[in-house]
Amino acid sequence: MKQQIITVIKNLLNKKSTDVFIQESKTTELKKTLNIFDLLILGISAVVGTGIFTIIGSAITGGAGGVGAGTAVIISMLFAALASLFSALSYSEIAAMIPVAGSAYTFTYAAMGEFMAWMVGWILMLEYAIGNITVATAWTGYLCQLLKGFKHILPEFIINFPIWLRNDFRTIYALCEKYGWDVHDKMPFIQLPFGIEMPFAVNLPAMFIVFVLTVLLIKGIKESTRAATIMVFVNLTIIVSFIIFGSKYVAPENWVPFAPNGIEGILAGTFIIFYAYIGFDAVSTAAEETKNPQRDLPLAIIGTLLLCTILYICVALVLTGIVPLNNIDTQAPLAHAMHTIGKNWYAGAISVGALCALTSVLLVFQLGTTRIFYSIARDNFLPKNIMKIHPKFKTPHIITWISGLIVIIGSLFMDLNISAELCNYGTFTSFIIICIEVLILRKTEPNRYRPFKVPFCPFFPVFGILLCSCFMIYKGLSGGDSSLYFLLWIGIGLAIYIFYGYKNKRINE
């Protein structure tokens, strides 16, 4: 019995050699087609999206009953960027040293062993797959807003199609309670035995866009990045023009008071706006498909973070300069700002930019989910037949379909606010672990070639650990159900490993 316990513990701590990872990446069937420009497009696609078009309004005015940062949201952005920077530097060092698919999952396997690798991979699936549900639903919202601009062209049944075809049933229940509607008038119910009624609601636009992007990802990652390039170009054009055009209408008196809720508002804004920075680490998930990963991955990760932070700060200054703080809209702040100065035509253009931005975020998050699934299946924690490569397109088509179905099914019932907060918890956890891994690998593999090194190590990784931990503790103490759901997600992952992953791993060994 004692020997069995020792064997189990040894297996849990068993690490996978860095050399083995690199050798596997050299024999992969995935095509190496990405360059530095492609990686930057993936990074910007993931970061410049939901945050700049929606989350920024809640960070300024306050969300879910919390206080907002006001114009001091630019300080919140700097705090969030700083916490992300330490993690970005850590990602850059390890991604250049171990340029394989799987992101933090792969790095954890090399630094901390089998069990922690599985748990980190499970958390990353939470970050990407569950977070994508929020983005898909936001996409539906902007599509509906755009359709309203064609009310004199399109028929009424298209512009105002039933809410049960564009929302999950939980959202419809909340809307009926808020406005005093009869829920039976707003969505159909399926009659089950014993007099049980089951509500029926589907978010058709969200399901449609996820389906289209899943097919695109199956066709090829290069084709996907080309589509992302077009969407990022439209997106950045809209954002830059908003900054330039909107700056003419800035009234400096709207920036006073600068921090209406003091440090409490700034910290609250930091946690909210941090959602905007989720995704730059998606660059590292495409490492095996990068032509020169040792050089291009660090440049793309750090470049994405710096470029997007500059854009966020400029947008925040223009937005708070145009609209008084108490009048900023939390759902479509940029479009609403254009309405306030009488530029309704430009508000429609912003809706187009928002759709492009959200589509690119969906694309990159789906890519990240599939590549993490691929790495986990390759290590025998999941059935290996799901990682089959398409004979023509050279992409993991089965895993890609599974990832798309997770988002489609989740959009039917997942509470969107909780999914966003769960995504934050997953990101903070992966950021903390990646900083720890830099410290571990510096000790265990000091002679390993590192094309990029985190400066001022161990101080920068330690700062990243402390900042992300503080934000998680702050959110946990502020209440809400998301922390409990995060623990539930961890428990489910632990159960899968105990009852399937561990056994399957041993069988294949």
C-alpha positions as CSV (number, residue, x, y, z in Angstrom):
1,M,0.0,0.0,0.0
2,K,2.8,2.4,0.9
3,Q,4.6,1.6,-2.3
4,Q,1.4,2.3,-4.3
5,I,1.0,5.7,-2.7
6,I,4.6,6.5,-3.4
7,T,4.1,5.4,-7.1
8,V,1.0,7.6,-7.4
9,I,2.7,10.7,-6.0
10,K,5.7,10.1,-8.3
11,N,3.4,9.9,-11.3
12,L,1.6,13.1,-10.2
13,L,4.9,15.0,-10.0
14,N,6.3,13.4,-13.2
15,K,7.6,16.0,-15.5
16,K,7.8,15.9,-19.3
17,S,11.3,16.7,-20.6
18,T,11.6,20.0,-22.5
19,D,13.6,18.1,-25.1
20,V,10.7,15.7,-25.6
21,F,8.3,18.6,-26.1
22,I,10.6,20.2,-28.7
23,Q,11.1,16.9,-30.5
24,E,7.4,16.3,-30.7
25,S,6.9,19.8,-32.2
26,K,9.4,19.0,-34.9
27,T,7.4,16.0,-36.0
28,T,4.0,17.6,-35.7
29,E,1.5,17.4,-38.6
30,L,0.5,21.0,-38.0
31,K,1.8,23.4,-40.8
32,K,4.3,26.1,-39.8
33,T,2.9,29.1,-41.7
34,L,2.7,32.0,-39.2
35,N,5.1,34.9,-39.1
36,I,5.5,37.9,-36.7
37,F,2.7,39.8,-38.5
38,D,0.3,36.9,-38.3
39,L,1.1,36.5,-34.5
40,L,0.5,40.3,-33.9
41,I,-2.8,40.0,-35.7
42,L,-3.8,37.1,-33.5
43,G,-2.8,39.0,-30.4
44,I,-4.6,42.2,-31.3
45,S,-7.6,40.2,-32.5
46,A,-7.9,38.7,-29.0
47,V,-7.3,41.9,-27.0
48,V,-8.9,44.7,-28.9
49,G,-12.5,43.6,-28.9
50,T,-15.0,43.1,-26.0
51,G,-13.0,45.4,-23.7
52,I,-12.8,48.5,-25.8
53,F,-16.3,48.3,-27.1
54,T,-18.2,47.3,-24.0
55,I,-16.2,46.6,-20.8
56,I,-14.6,50.1,-20.8
57,G,-18.0,51.7,-20.0
58,S,-18.5,49.5,-16.9
59,A,-15.0,50.2,-15.7
60,I,-15.6,54.0,-15.9
61,T,-19.1,54.1,-14.3
62,G,-19.1,50.9,-12.2
63,G,-20.5,47.5,-12.9
64,A,-22.7,45.0,-11.0
65,G,-23.4,47.6,-8.2
66,G,-19.7,48.4,-7.8
67,V,-18.1,51.8,-8.1
68,G,-16.3,53.0,-11.2
69,A,-12.9,54.6,-11.8
70,G,-14.1,57.6,-13.8
71,T,-11.5,59.2,-16.0
72,A,-8.9,57.6,-13.7
73,V,-9.8,54.4,-15.6
74,I,-6.5,55.2,-17.5
75,I,-4.8,54.4,-14.1
76,S,-6.8,51.2,-13.9
77,M,-5.6,50.4,-17.4
78,L,-2.0,51.0,-16.4
79,F,-2.4,48.7,-13.4
80,A,-4.0,46.0,-15.5
81,A,-1.3,46.4,-18.1
82,L,1.4,46.2,-15.5
83,A,0.1,43.0,-14.0
84,S,-0.2,41.6,-17.5
85,L,3.3,42.8,-18.5
86,F,5.0,40.7,-15.8
87,S,3.1,37.7,-17.0
88,A,3.7,38.6,-20.7
89,L,7.5,38.7,-20.1
90,S,7.2,35.3,-18.4
91,Y,5.2,33.9,-21.3
92,S,7.7,35.2,-23.7
93,E,10.7,33.6,-22.0
94,I,9.1,30.1,-21.8
95,A,7.3,30.3,-25.2
96,A,10.6,31.1,-26.9
97,M,12.4,28.3,-24.9
98,I,9.6,25.7,-25.4
99,P,7.9,26.7,-28.7
100,V,5.2,24.1,-28.8
101,A,1.4,24.2,-28.8
102,G,-0.6,24.3,-25.5
103,S,0.6,27.5,-23.9
104,A,0.7,27.4,-20.1
105,Y,-0.4,23.8,-20.1
106,T,2.8,22.7,-21.9
107,F,5.0,24.9,-19.8
108,T,3.5,23.6,-16.6
109,Y,4.1,20.0,-17.6
110,A,7.8,20.8,-18.1
111,A,8.1,22.8,-14.8
112,M,5.6,21.4,-12.3
113,G,4.6,17.9,-13.4
114,E,1.7,15.9,-14.7
115,F,-1.1,16.8,-12.2
116,M,-0.5,20.5,-12.3
117,A,-0.3,20.5,-16.1
118,W,-3.7,18.9,-16.3
119,M,-5.3,21.4,-13.9
120,V,-3.7,24.3,-15.7
121,G,-5.0,22.9,-19.1
122,W,-8.4,22.6,-17.5
123,I,-8.3,26.2,-16.3
124,L,-7.2,27.4,-19.7
125,M,-10.2,25.7,-21.3
126,L,-12.3,27.7,-18.8
127,E,-10.5,30.9,-19.9
128,Y,-11.0,30.4,-23.6
129,A,-14.1,28.3,-24.1
130,I,-16.3,29.7,-21.3
131,G,-15.1,33.2,-22.0
132,N,-16.1,32.9,-25.6
133,I,-19.7,32.5,-24.6
134,T,-19.7,36.1,-23.4
135,V,-18.1,37.3,-26.6
136,A,-20.6,35.3,-28.8
137,T,-23.6,36.8,-26.9
138,A,-22.1,40.3,-27.2
139,W,-21.8,39.7,-30.9
140,T,-25.5,39.1,-31.1
141,G,-26.2,42.3,-29.2
142,Y,-24.2,44.4,-31.7
143,L,-25.7,42.7,-34.6
144,C,-29.2,43.5,-33.4
145,Q,-28.1,47.1,-32.9
146,L,-26.7,47.3,-36.4
147,L,-29.9,45.8,-37.9
148,K,-32.0,48.6,-36.3
149,G,-30.1,51.1,-38.6
150,F,-31.8,49.4,-41.6
151,K,-35.3,49.7,-40.4
152,H,-36.4,51.5,-43.6
153,I,-34.8,48.8,-45.7
154,L,-35.2,45.4,-44.1
155,P,-38.6,43.9,-43.0
156,E,-39.7,44.2,-39.4
157,F,-39.4,40.5,-38.7
158,I,-35.7,40.6,-39.4
159,I,-34.9,43.8,-37.5
160,N,-36.9,42.9,-34.4
161,F,-36.9,39.1,-34.5
162,P,-38.2,37.4,-31.3
163,I,-36.0,37.6,-28.2
164,W,-36.1,33.9,-27.7
165,L,-34.1,33.6,-30.9
166,R,-31.4,35.9,-29.7
167,N,-31.0,35.2,-25.9
168,D,-30.5,32.4,-23.5
169,F,-33.5,31.5,-21.3
170,R,-31.9,32.9,-18.1
171,T,-31.6,36.3,-19.8
172,I,-35.2,36.2,-20.9
173,Y,-36.3,35.4,-17.3
174,A,-34.3,38.4,-16.1
175,L,-35.8,40.7,-18.7
176,C,-39.3,39.6,-17.9
177,E,-38.8,40.2,-14.2
178,K,-37.2,43.6,-14.9
179,Y,-39.9,44.9,-17.2
180,G,-42.9,43.0,-15.8
181,W,-43.5,40.9,-18.9
182,D,-45.2,37.5,-19.0
183,V,-42.5,35.0,-19.7
184,H,-44.9,32.8,-21.6
185,D,-45.5,35.6,-24.1
186,K,-41.7,36.0,-24.7
187,M,-40.6,32.4,-25.3
188,P,-42.2,29.0,-26.0
189,F,-42.3,26.2,-23.5
190,I,-42.0,22.5,-24.2
191,Q,-44.5,20.3,-22.3
192,L,-42.9,17.4,-20.6
193,P,-44.5,14.5,-18.7
194,F,-45.9,15.1,-15.2
195,G,-46.9,18.6,-16.1
196,I,-43.3,19.9,-16.3
197,E,-42.6,22.9,-18.6
198,M,-39.2,23.4,-20.2
199,P,-38.4,26.9,-21.6
200,F,-37.0,26.9,-25.1
201,A,-34.6,29.7,-26.2
202,V,-31.7,29.7,-28.6
203,N,-29.2,32.5,-29.5
204,L,-29.2,31.9,-33.2
205,P,-26.8,34.7,-34.2
206,A,-24.2,33.5,-31.6
207,M,-24.6,29.9,-32.7
208,F,-24.3,30.9,-36.4
209,I,-21.1,32.9,-36.0
210,V,-19.4,30.2,-33.9
211,F,-20.3,27.6,-36.5
212,V,-18.9,29.8,-39.3
213,L,-15.6,30.4,-37.4
214,T,-15.3,26.7,-36.6
215,V,-15.5,25.8,-40.3
216,L,-12.9,28.5,-41.0
217,L,-10.5,27.2,-38.4
218,I,-10.9,23.7,-39.8
219,K,-10.0,25.0,-43.3
220,G,-6.6,26.3,-42.0
221,I,-4.9,28.6,-39.5
222,K,-3.4,30.7,-42.3
223,E,-6.8,31.3,-43.8
224,S,-8.1,32.1,-40.3
225,T,-5.4,34.7,-39.8
226,R,-6.2,36.3,-43.2
227,A,-9.8,36.7,-42.1
228,A,-8.6,38.1,-38.8
229,T,-6.3,40.5,-40.6
230,I,-9.3,42.0,-42.5
231,M,-11.4,42.3,-39.3
232,V,-8.5,43.8,-37.3
233,F,-8.0,46.4,-40.1
234,V,-11.6,47.4,-40.0
235,N,-11.6,47.4,-36.2
236,L,-8.4,49.5,-35.9
237,T,-9.6,51.9,-38.5
238,I,-12.8,52.5,-36.6
239,I,-11.0,52.9,-33.3
240,V,-8.3,55.2,-34.6
241,S,-10.9,57.4,-36.4
242,F,-12.9,57.5,-33.2
243,I,-9.8,58.9,-31.3
244,I,-9.0,61.4,-34.0
245,F,-12.5,62.5,-34.9
246,G,-13.8,62.4,-31.3
247,S,-10.9,64.4,-29.9
248,K,-12.4,67.5,-31.6
249,Y,-15.4,67.3,-29.3
250,V,-13.5,66.7,-26.0
251,A,-14.4,69.1,-23.2
252,P,-11.7,69.0,-20.5
253,E,-14.2,69.9,-17.8
254,N,-15.7,66.4,-18.3
255,W,-12.4,65.0,-16.8
256,V,-13.2,66.6,-13.5
257,P,-13.3,65.0,-11.0
258,F,-10.5,62.7,-12.3
259,A,-11.0,59.9,-9.7
260,P,-14.6,60.4,-8.3
261,N,-14.3,57.2,-6.2
262,G,-10.7,57.4,-5.2
263,I,-8.5,54.3,-5.0
264,E,-11.5,52.1,-4.5
265,G,-12.9,53.0,-7.9
266,I,-9.5,52.6,-9.5
267,L,-9.0,49.1,-8.1
268,A,-12.6,48.2,-9.0
269,G,-12.0,49.5,-12.5
270,T,-8.8,47.5,-12.7
271,F,-10.5,44.2,-12.1
272,I,-13.2,45.0,-14.6
273,I,-10.9,46.3,-17.4
274,F,-8.6,43.3,-16.9
275,Y,-11.1,41.3,-18.9
276,A,-9.9,43.5,-21.9
277,Y,-6.4,42.1,-21.6
278,I,-7.4,38.4,-21.7
279,G,-6.2,36.8,-24.8
280,F,-2.6,38.1,-25.5
281,D,-1.4,34.7,-24.2
282,A,-3.3,33.1,-27.1
283,V,-0.3,33.9,-29.2
284,S,1.7,31.2,-27.5
285,T,-0.9,28.6,-28.3
286,A,0.1,28.8,-32.0
287,A,3.8,28.2,-31.3
288,E,4.0,24.9,-33.3
289,E,2.6,26.7,-36.3
290,T,5.1,29.6,-36.2
291,K,8.0,29.7,-38.6
292,N,10.5,31.3,-36.2
293,P,8.9,31.0,-32.8
294,Q,12.1,31.8,-30.8
295,R,12.2,35.3,-32.2
296,D,8.6,36.0,-33.1
297,L,6.7,34.8,-30.0
298,P,8.2,37.3,-27.5
299,L,7.9,40.2,-30.0
300,A,4.3,39.4,-30.7
301,I,3.3,38.9,-27.0
302,I,4.9,42.1,-25.7
303,G,4.0,44.1,-28.9
304,T,0.4,43.2,-28.5
305,L,0.2,44.3,-24.9
306,L,1.9,47.6,-25.6
307,L,0.0,48.5,-28.7
308,C,-3.4,47.6,-27.1
309,T,-2.7,49.5,-23.9
310,I,-1.9,52.7,-25.9
311,L,-5.2,52.3,-27.8
312,Y,-7.2,51.7,-24.6
313,I,-5.8,54.8,-22.9
314,C,-6.5,57.1,-25.9
315,V,-10.1,55.7,-26.3
316,A,-10.7,56.2,-22.6
317,L,-9.5,59.9,-22.6
318,V,-11.6,60.7,-25.7
319,L,-14.7,58.9,-24.4
320,T,-14.7,60.6,-20.9
321,G,-13.9,63.9,-22.6
322,I,-16.9,63.7,-24.9
323,V,-19.5,62.4,-22.4
324,P,-19.9,63.4,-18.7
325,L,-19.2,60.4,-16.4
326,N,-22.8,60.0,-15.3
327,N,-24.0,59.8,-18.9
328,I,-21.7,57.1,-20.2
329,D,-23.5,54.1,-21.6
330,T,-22.3,50.7,-20.3
331,Q,-23.5,48.5,-23.2
332,A,-22.2,50.5,-26.3
333,P,-20.2,53.4,-24.9
334,L,-18.5,54.4,-28.1
335,A,-21.6,54.4,-30.2
336,H,-23.5,56.2,-27.5
337,A,-20.8,58.9,-27.4
338,M,-21.3,59.6,-31.1
339,H,-25.0,59.8,-30.6
340,T,-24.5,62.5,-27.9
341,I,-22.7,64.8,-30.4
342,G,-25.3,64.1,-33.2
343,K,-23.1,61.8,-35.3
344,N,-25.6,58.9,-35.7
345,W,-24.0,57.7,-38.9
346,Y,-20.7,57.2,-37.1
347,A,-22.5,55.3,-34.4
348,G,-23.5,52.8,-37.1
349,A,-19.9,52.5,-38.3
350,I,-18.8,51.8,-34.7
351,S,-21.3,48.9,-34.6
352,V,-19.6,47.5,-37.7
353,G,-16.2,47.8,-36.1
354,A,-17.5,46.2,-32.9
355,L,-18.8,43.2,-34.9
356,C,-15.4,42.8,-36.6
357,A,-13.6,43.1,-33.3
358,L,-15.9,40.5,-31.5
359,T,-15.6,38.2,-34.5
360,S,-11.8,38.3,-34.3
361,V,-11.9,37.6,-30.6
362,L,-14.1,34.6,-31.1
363,L,-11.8,33.4,-33.8
364,V,-8.6,33.6,-31.7
365,F,-10.3,32.2,-28.5
366,Q,-11.5,29.2,-30.5
367,L,-8.0,28.7,-31.9
368,G,-6.6,28.8,-28.4
369,T,-9.2,26.2,-27.1
370,T,-8.4,23.7,-29.9
371,R,-4.7,23.9,-29.6
372,I,-4.9,23.3,-25.8
373,F,-7.2,20.4,-26.4
374,Y,-4.7,19.1,-28.9
375,S,-1.8,19.2,-26.5
376,I,-3.7,17.6,-23.7
377,A,-5.0,14.7,-26.0
378,R,-1.4,14.2,-27.3
379,D,-0.3,13.6,-23.7
380,N,-3.0,10.9,-23.3
381,F,-5.2,12.8,-20.7
382,L,-8.0,12.7,-23.2
383,P,-8.9,10.2,-25.9
384,K,-6.2,10.3,-28.5
385,N,-8.5,9.8,-31.5
386,I,-9.9,13.3,-31.1
387,M,-6.6,14.9,-32.1
388,K,-6.7,13.5,-35.7
389,I,-5.4,15.9,-38.3
390,H,-7.5,16.6,-41.4
391,P,-5.8,15.0,-44.4
392,K,-6.3,18.0,-46.6
393,F,-6.3,21.1,-44.3
394,K,-3.8,19.7,-41.8
395,T,-5.8,21.0,-38.8
396,P,-7.2,19.1,-35.8
397,H,-10.8,19.1,-37.1
398,I,-12.4,16.8,-34.5
399,I,-11.1,18.9,-31.6
400,T,-12.2,22.1,-33.5
401,W,-15.7,20.8,-33.8
402,I,-15.8,19.8,-30.1
403,S,-14.6,23.3,-29.1
404,G,-17.3,25.0,-31.2
405,L,-20.0,22.8,-29.8
406,I,-19.0,23.7,-26.2
407,V,-19.5,27.4,-27.0
408,I,-22.8,26.7,-28.9
409,I,-24.2,24.5,-26.1
410,G,-23.0,26.9,-23.3
411,S,-24.6,29.9,-25.0
412,L,-28.0,28.2,-24.4
413,F,-27.9,28.4,-20.6
414,M,-24.7,30.0,-19.3
415,D,-25.1,33.1,-17.2
416,L,-23.0,35.6,-19.2
417,N,-21.9,37.8,-16.3
418,I,-20.6,34.8,-14.4
419,S,-18.9,33.4,-17.5
420,A,-16.9,36.7,-17.9
421,E,-15.9,36.6,-14.2
422,L,-15.0,32.9,-14.5
423,C,-12.8,33.8,-17.5
424,N,-11.0,36.4,-15.3
425,Y,-10.4,33.8,-12.5
426,G,-8.9,31.4,-15.1
427,T,-6.7,34.1,-16.5
428,F,-5.3,35.3,-13.1
429,T,-4.6,31.7,-12.2
430,S,-2.7,30.9,-15.4
431,F,-0.8,34.2,-15.1
432,I,0.3,33.4,-11.5
433,I,1.4,29.9,-12.5
434,I,3.4,31.0,-15.6
435,C,5.4,33.5,-13.4
436,I,6.1,30.6,-10.9
437,E,7.3,28.4,-13.7
438,V,9.9,31.0,-14.8
439,L,11.4,30.8,-11.3
440,I,11.3,27.0,-11.3
441,L,12.9,26.6,-14.7
442,R,15.6,29.1,-13.9
443,K,16.6,26.7,-11.1
444,T,16.0,23.3,-12.8
445,E,17.3,24.1,-16.3
446,P,19.7,27.0,-15.8
447,N,21.8,26.1,-18.9
448,R,18.8,25.8,-21.3
449,Y,19.1,28.2,-24.2
450,R,16.7,31.1,-23.7
451,P,16.3,33.4,-26.8
452,F,14.4,35.8,-24.5
453,K,14.9,36.3,-20.7
454,V,12.6,38.1,-18.2
455,P,14.6,41.1,-17.0
456,F,15.3,41.6,-13.3
457,C,14.4,38.0,-12.4
458,P,13.2,36.9,-9.8
459,F,11.7,40.4,-9.0
460,F,9.5,40.7,-12.1
461,P,7.9,37.2,-11.9
462,V,7.3,37.8,-8.1
463,F,5.6,41.1,-8.8
464,G,3.4,39.4,-11.3
465,I,2.4,36.7,-8.8
466,L,1.6,39.3,-6.1
467,L,-0.4,41.6,-8.3
468,C,-2.6,38.8,-9.8
469,S,-3.1,37.3,-6.4
470,C,-4.2,40.6,-4.9
471,F,-6.8,41.0,-7.7
472,M,-8.2,37.5,-7.2
473,I,-8.4,38.1,-3.4
474,Y,-10.1,41.5,-4.0
475,K,-12.7,39.9,-6.2
476,G,-13.3,37.0,-3.8
477,L,-13.8,39.3,-0.9
478,S,-16.2,41.5,-2.9
479,G,-18.8,38.7,-3.0
480,G,-20.6,37.1,-5.9
481,D,-21.1,33.5,-7.1
482,S,-18.3,33.4,-9.6
483,S,-15.7,32.3,-7.0
484,L,-17.9,29.3,-6.1
485,Y,-18.4,28.4,-9.7
486,F,-14.6,28.6,-10.2
487,L,-14.1,26.1,-7.4
488,L,-16.8,23.9,-8.9
489,W,-14.9,24.0,-12.3
490,I,-11.7,23.0,-10.5
491,G,-13.6,20.1,-8.8
492,I,-14.9,18.8,-12.1
493,G,-11.4,18.9,-13.6
494,L,-10.0,17.0,-10.7
495,A,-12.7,14.3,-11.0
496,I,-12.0,13.8,-14.7
497,Y,-8.3,13.4,-14.0
498,I,-8.9,10.9,-11.1
499,F,-11.4,8.8,-12.9
500,Y,-10.1,9.0,-16.5
501,G,-7.0,11.0,-17.2
502,Y,-4.7,9.3,-14.7
503,K,-5.7,5.8,-15.7
504,N,-5.6,6.5,-19.4
505,K,-2.1,8.0,-19.0
506,R,-0.8,4.9,-17.2
507,I,-2.4,2.6,-19.8
508,N,-0.7,4.4,-22.7
509,E,2.6,4.3,-20.8
